[in-house]
């Protein structure tokens, strides 16, 4: 009962807080382009927009690194390109990517973009977490003590991946693959979770980017196919079907396509889930601003709906963050297990 | 939309970052944790087994103790019963022996008394005879002529006296 009252009070405060926003929306020329806001957030960018305070944008400039065959290497901060500025014969094109001034084509772009920066931060955090946890376990008497501090957080997940994924799916030599599966699991989980945090340094759409998920899927592809057994390759190249199906060669082609669709589905599944989650959340929050100039009653009630829905979506995203990390790891383990079959 | 086309630069960065993370964690992170967790699980399992064994041992000891106690109690009862029986037997034997001894002593005493009495009677009879002879002598000192007749008379008188007493 008291909790309910707290929540209602909190919602009322939020309603009051959005009154100025609604006033400003009525003052300005109005139209809020929700699609643009959503895609601006989920797409990569050269700088990290942290907040807008009044009319001022607080933005973290990030390094831009370009290589052009004619003019060589270029490195600068992304603030040089702010507001459509041109620098060293390049500018940010309509698609949001740096292009040449001359013909609008792309140079080799190795910029530390928002996604790359978030990746580096999360990777550092992950390495720090796991290695500091491992350093505790390195002590000679660690196995006599219950987990403590950080290990109480990480150990159940490690045990979960080992016992529920690696052992049943991979089979007897699970220990060989458990470091890879654990790395993938924690990498995806941490990136998913930091993506849900709405403010800097979280909120970057890392695992909702196809390049990131494709790399992870490629890792699984390599793990599956580099250590595949003889039986596994025979099943692909010379399966037990009538010879005319193999001679064409219809079946091997189908099998090889199947080989590629597995990591492809892994990449698309993770990308689509996280991407959709981010898009949905921002869409729900945009409802507040889209309805802001429709009058106090509609605006207020829609704000309440958006806040309630936003809380629900956030909880759902927490669940999805874990489930997608789990599913990716489990499917990787299953594919590895299939490729390790003897007969 | 180029959402589904991976960006080259990002792809390269991701490969680099993930490669480094994988190398670090797979070499220095997770194997250590996995090994320690496995070792601890083994330790816990063995500890549980040991505890179970210890519990079983304690239970067995308690049962043995119980049995021992029960045995001791039975033995104690038997010993007490035997002791009581032995005491009874001994008492009975002693009582019987005492009774026999008493009877024997009584018999002896009676025999002795009878013998004593006989001897006393004989002695008295002799004394009386001698006394009577003396008296008779004194009487006869005046009438010696009839000596034989006197002694026969005396003897006859004594017999009479004895028959009188016996009857």
Boltz contact constraints between the chains, C-beta under 6 A:
constraints:
  - contact:
      token1: [A, 109]
      token2: [B, 9]
      max_distance: 6.0
  - contact:
      token1: [A, 110]
      token2: [B, 9]
      max_distance: 6.0
  - contact:
      token1: [A, 111]
      token2: [B, 9]
      max_distance: 6.0
  - contact:
      token1: [A, 115]
      token2: [B, 10]
      max_distance: 6.0
  - contact:
      token1: [A, 116]
      token2: [B, 13]
      max_distance: 6.0
  - contact:
      token1: [A, 119]
      token2: [B, 17]
      max_distance: 6.0
  - contact:
      token1: [A, 123]
      token2: [B, 17]
      max_distance: 6.0
  - contact:
      token1: [A, 123]
      token2: [B, 21]
      max_distance: 6.0
  - contact:
      token1: [A, 127]
      token2: [B, 24]
      max_distance: 6.0
  - contact:
      token1: [A, 130]
      token2: [B, 25]
      max_distance: 6.0
  - contact:
      token1: [A, 130]
      token2: [B, 29]
      max_distance: 6.0
  - contact:
      token1: [A, 131]
      token2: [B, 29]
      max_distance: 6.0
  - contact:
      token1: [A, 134]
      token2: [B, 29]
      max_distance: 6.0
  - contact:
      token1: [A, 134]
      token2: [B, 32]
      max_distance: 6.0
  - contact:
      token1: [A, 134]
      token2: [B, 33]
      max_distance: 6.0
  - contact:
      token1: [A, 137]
      token2: [B, 32]
      max_distance: 6.0
  - contact:
      token1: [A, 137]
      token2: [B, 33]
      max_distance: 6.0
  - contact:
      token1: [A, 137]
      token2: [B, 36]
      max_distance: 6.0
  - contact:
      token1: [A, 138]
      token2: [B, 32]
      max_distance: 6.0
  - contact:
      token1: [A, 142]
      token2: [B, 36]
      max_distance: 6.0
  - contact:
      token1: [A, 143]
      token2: [B, 36]
      max_distance: 6.0
  - contact:
      token1: [A, 143]
      token2: [B, 39]
      max_distance: 6.0
  - contact:
      token1: [A, 143]
      token2: [B, 40]
      max_distance: 6.0
  - contact:
      token1: [A, 143]
      token2: [B, 43]
      max_distance: 6.0
  - contact:
      token1: [A, 158]
      token2: [B, 33]
      max_distance: 6.0
  - contact:
      token1: [A, 178]
      token2: [B, 34]
      max_distance: 6.0
  - contact:
      token1: [A, 179]
      token2: [B, 26]
      max_distance: 6.0
  - contact:
      token1: [A, 179]
      token2: [B, 30]
      max_distance: 6.0
  - contact:
      token1: [A, 179]
      token2: [B, 31]
      max_distance: 6.0
  - contact:
      token1: [A, 182]
      token2: [B, 30]
      max_distance: 6.0
  - contact:
      token1: [A, 183]
      token2: [B, 22]
      max_distance: 6.0
  - contact:
      token1: [A, 183]
      token2: [B, 25]
      max_distance: 6.0
  - contact:
      token1: [A, 183]
      token2: [B, 26]
      max_distance: 6.0
  - contact:
      token1: [A, 210]
      token2: [B, 4]
      max_distance: 6.0
  - contact:
      token1: [A, 210]
      token2: [B, 6]
      max_distance: 6.0
  - contact:
      token1: [A, 211]
      token2: [B, 6]
      max_distance: 6.0
  - contact:
      token1: [A, 211]
      token2: [B, 7]
      max_distance: 6.0
  - contact:
      token1: [A, 211]
      token2: [B, 10]
      max_distance: 6.0
  - contact:
      token1: [A, 211]
      token2: [B, 11]
      max_distance: 6.0
  - contact:
      token1: [A, 211]
      token2: [B, 14]
      max_distance: 6.0
  - contact:
      token1: [A, 212]
      token2: [B, 14]
      max_distance: 6.0
  - contact:
      token1: [A, 214]
      token2: [B, 6]
      max_distance: 6.0
  - contact:
      token1: [A, 215]
      token2: [B, 14]
      max_distance: 6.0
  - contact:
      token1: [A, 215]
      token2: [B, 15]
      max_distance: 6.0
  - contact:
      token1: [A, 215]
      token2: [B, 18]
      max_distance: 6.0
